[in-house]
Amino acid sequence: MTRTVEYDVVVLGAGPTGENVAGRARDAGLSVAVVESELVGGECSYWACMPSKALLRPVVARADARRVPGLRQAVDGPLDVAAVLAHRDAYTSHWKDDGQAAWIDSIGARLYRGHGRLHGPRRVVVDGPEGEHHVLTARHAVAVCTGSRPALPELPGLAGAKAWTSREATSAQAVPGRLAIVGGGVVAVEMATVWQALGSRVTLLIRGAGALPRMEPFAGEQVLASLVEAGVDVRTGVSVAALVRDGDGGPVTVVLEGGDKLEADEVLLATGRAPRTDDIGLETVGLEPGGWLPVDDSLRVTGSDWLYGVGDVNHRALMTHQGKYQARIAGDAIAARAAGAEATETGRWGAHAATADHAAAPQVVFTDPEVGAVGLTLADAERAGHRVRAVDQDLTSIAGSGLYADGYRGHARIVVDLDREILLGATFVGPGVGELLHSATVAVAGEVPVDRLWHAVPAYPTISEIWLRLLEAYREDQG
């Protein structure tokens, strides 16, 4: 049976981004349909942010405890693997989405389960369960919030190797004896941290010279040094040529370029992301299936007055919090345009402009040590033509870090625009630094003058006192 229903807004994808677009549109009084082919809550809730951080928390907490006198002896034993995995399962709601589906209903939006495809302008066709077929039309906007998926390299033997992606790495129910991880980004280093701590013998294979290549170089250096100390076999400058699985459930042989081989029980390919846009009908509106969606700062697809690409699909900043931020911007822009606003606020830092994607996107890598970064790296700022200075400080220079842990190691950098005397970026590496990041994000997004930051007094004795040391160093450099 086919039914045609009209809504103000149709949202493709019910992950955090789609949920937030729907929420903002409903807040504005617009009628909303949400289409989801898998679990409501999306990748973040079931296979990314929530399970990975639930797995990492006991690992990092134990590492911190081992650095505190009087406590380290109490945590000398191994982690309780069953308890860690059960904790992870609880945070994924055991891969059931009843609660999040109920939330969509509670805001007055309509959830359609099934595969949704564009079928021309302002029109979405949904193939649902048990032969259900719905045609949804949108008075004002269709928002594509279908996210991204793991991008797998074309390798001989890939199909038969049954390699893990980030989904299997965060949902596995047993610890592999030997795990080979291919990649050097966030997923690779976080999963190396988890599974090494849970008892796997981990080999990390990185094609480039180091890890976390989009961050300041010292971030990847300190994370890899810590992984090596933990027992991970880190190999840089290596490429995988092929995978060979021995039988259906036997070990995997990883063949490296040059002929070297290593054997593992599982291999995780953490080699990037690709947009989930290959089968959503983009060709019916003149766009290339499988491609990233080009959008303006209000998240409206280039050349369209009704189609929005929000979250990972636009390749601006592939992080859940940025997708939710974009959703707030897009939802408000859709509502303003639906109300007939003559102009939207799409200038830099305007109400309908996702400026932070370019200028102040924060990210935390939950390894041991943690990495927190926001805004531009020194190299990015120089490439963009800014006249900048990097100010660096060792985090061991303050009392708060010594109190936090014996043998505390860490580093901080701010990137200062010398012409405007504001921060363009900041990076912190060290235990517990993730909670330092929002202060830096406020400074960067708010374009707070360095002279005013001098009056933001950090409490003593906290790790936040590193701000004072950074500002002192900057003033000394300025003479």
N, C-alpha and C positions, 0 to 999 in steps of 0.2 A: 504494500500500500504506500502511495506517495502523498505526502502532505506538504503544502507550501505555506510558510508562516513568515510574516514580516516583523522585523525588530529594528530598533534604532541602530544597534551595534551588534555585529557578530564577531566573536573572538574565536580564532582557531588556536587551540592549545590551552590547557588548564594547569600549566605549571605556575610558579610564583608570579611570573610576568603576566600571563593571561588572567590570573585571579585578580591582580591589581588593576589591570585595565578594566575588567568587569566591575570591580568595586568602585573605581572612580566614576565610571559612567553611570552606575546605579545611584551613586551619591548625588549626581546631577539630575536625576529623575528620568534618565534614558532607559528604555527597555533593552535587555541584553540577552543574547544567546551565547553559550559557551560550548565548544565542541572539543571532545577529548577522545583519542583512540586508545589510550592506555590508562594509567592511574591519575586521578585528579590530585594535583600536587607536583607532578612532573619529576624530572630528573633529580632536582635538588632534594626532594623529600625522600626518595627511595633508593637512589643509586649514586648520589654525589655528596652535597654539603652535609646533610644530616648523618648518614651512615659513616662517612669518612671521618667526620669530627667526633662522632661517638666512639669510633675505634681509636682515634688518636688521643683522646682525653686521658684515659688511664695510662697510656704510654708516656705522655709528657708529664703527667702528675707524678709518676714513679721516678722519672728522671730528675724532676725538681726535688723530690723528697730525698733522693740519694745525695743531694748536695747540701743538705741541712744537718748540721751537727746534732746528735741526739735522736735523729730520726732515721738516718740512713740504714742503721742496723735493722730497723723494723721492716724495711722493704727490700731486703737483700734477695728474697726468693723470686721465683718466676711469677709472671702474671697468671691469673686464673683465666685461661682461655675461654672456657665455657661461659664464665660470668661476663667477660668482655663482649663476646658475640651476642649474648642475651641482651646486654645493654644496647648494643647496636640494633638488634631486632626490635626492641621496644621503641627506639627513636624513629624507626621506619614504620611504626604501627603494624609491624609484621606484614608489610607490603599490602595493606588493605587501606582503601581510601574513603571509607564510610564517613569519617569525620570531616574531611575536606569537601566531599560531595555535599554533605549536609550544610556546610557553610555557604556554598553557592546557592543552595535553595533558600537559606536564611536571608540573603540579601535581595531576594526577589528576582534573581537571574534564572534562566532555564538551562539545564545541562542536557546536552545531547551526546550520548555515547556512540562512538563509531568513527569511521574515517571521513574527514571532511576535505573537500576539494573545491577550489574556486571553479565556477562555471560561468565565466564572463563577469562583467562589472557588477559589483554589489550583490553577488549571488554565490551561495555556498550549497553544495550538495553533500548530504551526509548519508553514507551507507552504514546503517546501524545493525545491531544484533537481530537475529531471527528474521532477516529480510526486510527490516524497517528501512524506509527510504524517505528522507526529508529534504525539502528544498527551502533554504532560508534566504531571505532577501534583507538587505540592510538599507535603511533610509539614509543613514549618514556615513557609516564606516564599517569596514572589515579590518580587523587587526590580526595580523599573522604573528602568532607567539609560539611557534612550533619548536623553537629551541635548536639545539645542535646534537650531534651524535659523534661517537668516536670516529676519527678518520684513520683508516687502516692502510698501511703501505701495500703495494702490490708485490707480494713475495711468493716465490715458489713454495708450495706446500702449505700455504696459509689456511686453506679450507680444511684440510685434514688435521692440522695442528690443534684445532679447537682452542685457539689462543684466548686468553682473558682480555677483556676491555675494562674500562673503569667500572662497568656494571658488575662484572664477576668479581673484581678485586674488592669491591665494597660490600658484596652480598655473600661471599663464600662462607660455607658452613664448616670448613675444616682448614687447618693450617697446612699448606704444602711443605713437604720436606725441603725442597729446593725451588726457589722462584727466581726466574730471570725477568727483569724489567727492562723494556726497551724504551728509552726516552729520557729527557732531562728536565722536563717541565714540572709544574706543580703536582700533577697526579703522580708522576714517577717518584718524586722525592717523598711525598706524603705516604704513598703506599710502601715504599722501601722502609720508611720509619716504622710503620705499623707492623708489617709482616716479619721483619727482622726481630722486633721486640716480642712478637708472639711465638717465636721459635723457628721460623723459616731461615734457611741459608739463602740470602738474597745476593744476586749479582745484578748490578745496575750498569746497563750498556748505553752510553751516550755518544751520539754521532759527533757532536761538537766538542769544544774544548772544556766546557763546564756546564753547570746546571743553572736553571732559572735565567735564561739569556735575556729576557726582557727587563730584568732588574739590574740594579747596580752590581758590578762584578763581585764585590766583596760578599754579597748575599749568598750567591751560589757557592763561593769558595768556602764560607763557614759552614754551610749546610752539608756540603760534601765531606768536609773534614770531620764533622760530627758523625756522619754515616759510616765513614771508615773506622772511626773509633768504636762504633757500635758493632762492627764486624761485617758490614756490607762490603762486598767486593766491587769497587767502583772502577769502571774502565771507560776512559774518555777517548775520543777520536776513533771510535769503532763503528762499523756499519754491519747490519744483519743482511746476509745474502739469501738465506733460505731457512725454512723450518721443517723438521721431519718428526712426526709423532709415531712412536713405535706402537702399532696396533691401535685399538680403540681407547684404552686407558693407560697406556704405557708412558714412559718418559718422552720428553721433547728434546730433540737435538737442535740447538741453535747454531747454524753455520754462519760464520762471520766472513766478510770479504777478506780475501787473503788465504782462506782455507781453514783457519782455526775453528774449533768446535767446542761447545760446552753443553752439558746435559742438565736438564731441569725437569721437575715434575709438572710445573706449569710455567707458561710464559705470558707476561702481561705486556700488551702493546699500548703504550701511553704516548702516542705519536701525533697528538693534535685533535682538532675538532672540525667537523663539517656541518653545514646547515641542513636541517631537516626540511628541505624545500623541494625534494626531487619528485614527490608524488602528491602535490597539493594544487594542481591545476594552474600553475603560473603561466603556462603557455597560452591559456585562454584569455589572459589579459596582457599579452605581449611581453612577458618576462621569461627569463631562461630558467627552466627547471633545474633544481640542484644548486643554484647559485645563491650567494649572499644578496640580501635585498638592499639596494642603495636608498638611503633615506636622508631627509633634511634633519635639522636639529629638533623639530617637533615630532620626529619619527614617521613622517608621512613619506611614502615611497615617491621617489623622484618622478615627476610627470603625472602624478595622480592627485585627484582631490578627494579620494575616498579610501584608498588602501594604505595601511600603516604596517610597518615592519618593526616589531618591538622585541627587545631582548637579543639573545644570541644570533638570531637570523640576520641581523644587520652588521654583525662583525665589528661593532664599535668597542665593546668592552664585555667580554664573555665571562661575567660573574653575576651570580644571583642578585646581589644587592644593586648592581647597576641595572639589571633587567627590571627590577622592581621600581627603581628610580625612573627609568625610561617610561615604565607603565604609568606612573603618576603624571609625568609630563604629557604623555600621549593622551591619557584619559581626560585630562583637563583641556587639552587642545581640541579633542573631539567634541567635548561638551560645549566649549566656547563657540566653535564653528557651527555646531548644531543649533545653538541659540541665536545664530545670525550675527555674531560679533563682526563688526566691520574690520577689525584688525586684531590679530593675536600678538602676544608678547614674545616674539621669536628672536629678539636681539640677545646678545651675550648676557647670560645669567637671567634672562627673562623667565616669566612664569611658564612659558610654553617652549622652552629651549633646554635641551639636555646638555648644557655646557660642561657639566662635570665629567662627562664621558671623555672629553678632550683634555681638560685642565686639572681635574681633581678626583680621579677615580682611585679609591683605596683598595688595597688587597692585603690579605694576611695569608701567609703560608704556615700551616700549623705543624711544622716540624720541630725538632729539638736541635738547635735553637729555632725559635719562631722568626719569621720575617714579616715586617709590616712596612708597606710602601704606599705613597700617594703622590699623584702628580707626575712630573717629568723627572727622568733620570738626568744626570749631568750630560750624558751623550745625546739624549733626546733634545734637551734644551739647546745645546750647541748646534745640533742639526737644524733646529727651528729658527736659528739666527739670533737667539737671545745673547746678550752680553751677561755672562753669569760667573759666579764663583761658588765652588763647592767648599763647604766647611765640614770637617770631619772631627769626630771625637770618639775615643775609646770609652765604652760604657763602664769599664772598670775604674774610671776616674771619679766616680761618685759613691757616696756612702750607701745609697739605696741598693745598688747592685750587689755590694758585698754582704749586706744584710739579707738580701733575697736568696743568695746561694754562695757557698764556698766555691772558689775557683770560677766565679762568674766570668764569662767571656761574651763580648758583644761589641757592636760598632754602630755609630749613628752618623748620618750625613744629611745636611740640608743644602738645597740648591737655591741660591739667592739671585734674583734678577737685579743687577747692579744699577740699571737705569731707573727702575721703579722702587727699588729696595723693598721687595716683597718676596715671599717664598714661592718658587715654582714647583718644588718637590721636596720630599723627605723620605728617608729610608732608615729603618732600625732593624738590627739583627741581634737577637739575644733572648734568653728565657723570659717569657712574660711580656714581650714588647708589643704583642697584638693589642693590648689595652692602652698602649700609648698612642695608637694611631689616630684616634678620632681628634685629639688636640691638633695634630698636624693637618688633618683634613680640614678642620675649621680654619686654620691659619691660611691654608692654600686656597680653599674655596672663597673665604672671606677677603682674600688679598690684603691681609692685615699687615700694615707697615712694620718693618723690623723694629723701628723705634717704639712702637706701641707694644710689640711683643715683649720688649724689655720690662714692661710694667706688669706682665702676667707672671706672678711670682709662683714658682713651683714649691709644693709642700716638702718639707724636710722631715725625715730622710726617705725620699721615694726615688724610684728610677726616673721619674719625670724631671728630676733636677738636671738631667742631661740637656734640657732646653736652655738652662742658664749657662752651662758650659759652652754650648754651641754659639749662643749669642755673644758671650764674652770673647770667644775666639774670632767671631766675625768683626766685632768692634776693634779688636787688636789689629786684625789684618788691614782694616780701613785706616788705621793710624789715628 
